[in-house]
Amino acid sequence: MFKAGFVNIVGNPNVGKSTLMNALVGERISIITSKAQTTRHRILGIVNEPGCQIVYSDTPGVLKPASRLQESMLAFSSSALVDADVLLYITDTVEKIDKNGEFLRKVQETDIPVLLVVNKIDLSDPARLEAQTDELKALMPRAEVIPMSALHGFNVDYLQRRIRELLPESPPYFSEDALTDRPLRFFVSEIIREKILLYYQKEVPYAVEVVVESYKEEKNRVNIQAVIRVERETQKGIIIGHGGAALKKVGMEARKDIERFIDRKVFLELFVKVEKDWRSRDAMLKSLGYKPE
């Protein structure tokens, strides 16, 4: 009896969805920062074990859209409610339970098995956690509430065991050596974008998209050229920095992580290009993979 299925991870921004995704997959699939909207796409992480294949799906944090880009991000999260075999709804010990009530109501109405994960329990105390758990059980009586700390690995093993138990009988969906459905270029661009989220403030990181335009493997190294797209000339100047110092720092730190990810030496060239209002242009969003073909 072989089991296989799609386990979709949903929830509000900054509750630890990507940290949990990486812990469940055992690889660094999703980038992680303390900023909201770090995850923009649905990203699959595939775990192959004897007798089962688990296809995890990380999704953008649920938020009220303020741009066409954010509308697409919300669509990724909403689609995760209808094509899952098991749904992981992630909250934490910090956020208000009724935050984003409309999306929560959709979760309540689904017939999919729901595991309701209360993350970051290391930031709470037993009495407060018990009260929150009771409130969540009353709110979603059909869901199983699982307190955990994804960052510290507490209760991750139990969550994995429950997921395996809930998976339907099915042949595998991907080959046994598959780790993700995304190409290597996607992860290179995400690593670069992660550094931008870490090193720049205010609106600038959110106005950025990274496109890998060239990825050429040579005998001793991989040569990569990537374009950082921004919306305004002022943002371009901030990304580059005085004498190119800021861009150089991003490139250096990204190159180190890319080398670790692909286990090869890398020569990375970064360019910055202004693409006015790209977050609000459907054709541009489609070309970047934010809208279905």
Order of alpha helices (4+ residues) and beta strands (2+ residues): beta-alpha-beta-beta-alpha-beta-alpha-beta-alpha-beta-alpha-alpha-beta-beta-alpha-alpha-beta-alpha
